Amino acid sequence: MSAIFEKLALYWQYPFVRYALIVGVLIALCSSLLGVTLVLKRFSFIGDGLSHVAFGAMAIAAVLDLTNDMPLTLAITVLCAVLLLRTGQNTKIKGDAAVAMLSVGSLAIGYLLMNLFSTSTNLSGDVCSTLFGSTSILTLTQTEVLLCAVLSVVVVAVFLLFYNKIFAVTFDENFARAVGTKASFYNLLIAIVVAVVIVLAMNLVGSLLISALVIFPSLSAMRVFRSFRSVTICSAVLSVCCAVLGILISILAGTPVGSTIVAVDIIAFFVFYAAGRVLGAAGIGAVGK
């Protein structure tokens, strides 16, 4: 055990490890805050759809040979989030069909563009890294960390500032509309913030694993807690802990960062599931109410 701590202390001296942990904590926090709302509104797969859009946007940025693909990726993902919300409200194209259209279409077009125009000698490796995460989280620059920190602060600030409105449209959107709440605006705000989180999380877990980062902490917290506030707080703490543990295990064991974090989240889910069953059997089924 002491050898592990000595190894961690050695790695902590390197800036790339500190940057990875900072970005991992910020992304995990933002993802968990929005995850509770998305799960309760049954919008879980919007993260999956937008992550595929982000993959397509990154492919376009690669074709254009942009040195920094984040601005273009962010703009396209946010635009698609808005279109997804508008299309999902159309009676001719239901929300799940709109997500499927964007998801599959963006993934296919992105891969097609990378095959037609890419000059990389390792196209399969580039695609795999983008989809499942790569070591890019360990090669972050100070500017990228700062940008991630600023966007994360904006996401958390929006969530805290509009907490009551988000709570209202999450649990009873029709009632919220009846009392004068602009539900469409807040749904749009949620979609845009989700798009920002998706783009931030691309470097951490890859486009195919982002939904796990959003969903698992929320579902785990719901096994034990019942109130919206308690679930949100527990989800945030659990997500941050799983991200830190996953990154540390990845660094020590040399495993893929994204997959390792998701594996830790899965283990945490089963632990919370078992805890929820035990508490339920003991007659403590409404912890945190």
Salt bridges, closest charged atoms under 4 A:
ASP48 OD1 - HIS52 NE2 3.79
GLU173 OE1 - LYS41 NZ 3.19
GLU173 OE2 - ARG177 NH2 2.77
